[in-house]
Amino acid sequence: MRIASLAVLLFAGLGLSSLLAKQKLNPINMEGIRDASTLEVEVIEDWHFVSGKVPTRQKFMTIRVGEFWPGKEYRVPVRLIVPADKKAKGIHLTGDHAFNRIQTERPLRPIETLLVEGGVGLVYTVVQNLNQSGQGVLSKEIEARFLKTLDPRSSVQTWGWPASLSRAVTAAYSESGYFEQGKVALSGGSKNGASPSMALIHDNRLTAVHATVSPIWASPLRLSAEGAWEKMKQADLAYVEAHGLDAAEKDKIFNHAFRGGYFGPEYVSFAMAQGRTWKDLKDFAKSLADSVFISRNKDALNARGVDLYFAPGTHDFVCYDIQWGGKHHPDIPVYFKTNSGHGKNKGHPARETDESNLQAFLLQHFFIVEGELLSPPEVSHNRLGDALEVKVQFASENPAESGRIWWMFNRGIDGSASYLNVPFPDDQWLEMKFDMKNGMWTATIPLNDGAKTIDFFSNHRKTIRYRGEDYYSYLSSPYSRIRLIRR
């Protein structure tokens, strides 16, 4: 008989009023996460030699993450990969694996080859929709329970997925003959960017996250601020009218599955349909924010010395709040690939084609390299008649190698249909000039008559060299929105 921990039993039984009576919610119990004795490992393939360009030893198994609530167990598959001739020290952990693919051995990717050659182990697990692993019934049950209780433990976004990543680390470290404790870097996009970000906040064994198109900031939309939602609604109505959209197209906008979502799919409309109020949702969002958002944990993460890198996309419906993020958290390192996001394939003729940000990030995190990744720069602007002068300055000891700027006039507000659907124009970009005297990158943007706002950002290259190969990393200036005042 399996006995759930007292903490789990108590938490699962709490009603909404009890949950919100607490100042902060924390669904991640790290004492339980670190307990290897509760993994209940089921070995599918024990340790064995795998030939290849870089030979490895691998093990495939499933582990017990825990229970969403008593009787609702959650298990995930885990594949462990270490060098053929020595223990691994350090881990690159990813959850972006389909259930059917993780079960079979496959050739290592080029960056994985470099990591294993350098003695770093690989840990694969699955952070995907539960339907993919034959747990569709459980998926529906936890979704219904979450909407009814707003219990973050009853959610794959705020418990199941981040907990599974940390439990995979526990599983790896329990194999003491194959892993030594060292740095642990996580990477991935969308749910595989959000889940590592949340896991990093709670698990001090984790040392780095490279996340794309996933939440970063606790913006008003995410915190269920009614005023922010109303502004988005009014902006959407204006967009529908301006573009003459029919009822079906309008419905797609107003019933979008993700925009406005807290830390994943949007649930506000569903929760309110079950009788929740704006106050309920705001109190819940506020009480959980410190547990899920990187922006609420910057000081603690800096004190731990973690490495962070985010690529939110300029038009993404999961990370839909870069205007707010750039204004309030300019010190979080980000890279904006122009006109990018979930399902965005248009691109931009001037966007980077040689970036290898993930490779550069991981190589610098684990190994000694030539060069250093850029830190977020300071950005300033000055109105010069019918133009806007923009200045971007990096730390003098670690300068950028290039500068390129993009802009858009009258862009829609965060999360709105216009924000998601109107791209940066093909002709609104410039190569920046480097002012050697003042150590800054500059650009002068011609302003459109009648423009009320201008949004802009710039991208800058820094080369990382490892084993004779160059890896081009890019970092953006903080995303900026400027209100233009008529002369």
Secondary structure as GFF3:
##gff-version 3
##sequence-region A 1 487
A	DSSP	alpha_helix	6	13	.	.	.	ID=ss1
A	DSSP	alpha_helix	16	21	.	.	.	ID=ss2
A	DSSP	alpha_helix	30	33	.	.	.	ID=ss3
A	DSSP	three_ten_helix	36	38	.	.	.	ID=ss4
A	DSSP	beta_strand	42	50	.	.	.	ID=ss5
A	DSSP	beta_strand	56	67	.	.	.	ID=ss6
A	DSSP	beta_strand	73	83	.	.	.	ID=ss7
A	DSSP	beta_strand	88	94	.	.	.	ID=ss8
A	DSSP	alpha_helix	99	102	.	.	.	ID=ss9
A	DSSP	alpha_helix	110	117	.	.	.	ID=ss10
A	DSSP	beta_strand	121	125	.	.	.	ID=ss11
A	DSSP	three_ten_helix	130	133	.	.	.	ID=ss12
A	DSSP	alpha_helix	136	149	.	.	.	ID=ss13
A	DSSP	three_ten_helix	152	154	.	.	.	ID=ss14
A	DSSP	pi_helix	156	160	.	.	.	ID=ss15
A	DSSP	alpha_helix	161	174	.	.	.	ID=ss16
A	DSSP	beta_strand	179	189	.	.	.	ID=ss17
A	DSSP	alpha_helix	191	202	.	.	.	ID=ss18
A	DSSP	beta_strand	208	212	.	.	.	ID=ss19
A	DSSP	alpha_helix	226	243	.	.	.	ID=ss20
A	DSSP	alpha_helix	247	254	.	.	.	ID=ss21
A	DSSP	alpha_helix	268	273	.	.	.	ID=ss22
A	DSSP	alpha_helix	278	292	.	.	.	ID=ss23
A	DSSP	three_ten_helix	294	296	.	.	.	ID=ss24
A	DSSP	alpha_helix	298	304	.	.	.	ID=ss25
A	DSSP	beta_strand	307	311	.	.	.	ID=ss26
A	DSSP	alpha_helix	322	328	.	.	.	ID=ss27
A	DSSP	alpha_helix	357	366	.	.	.	ID=ss28
A	DSSP	beta_strand	378	384	.	.	.	ID=ss29
A	DSSP	beta_strand	387	393	.	.	.	ID=ss30
A	DSSP	beta_strand	404	409	.	.	.	ID=ss31
A	DSSP	alpha_helix	417	421	.	.	.	ID=ss32
A	DSSP	beta_strand	429	431	.	.	.	ID=ss33
A	DSSP	beta_strand	433	435	.	.	.	ID=ss34
A	DSSP	beta_strand	440	446	.	.	.	ID=ss35
A	DSSP	beta_strand	453	466	.	.	.	ID=ss36
A	DSSP	beta_strand	469	476	.	.	.	ID=ss37
A	DSSP	beta_strand	480	483	.	.	.	ID=ss38
###
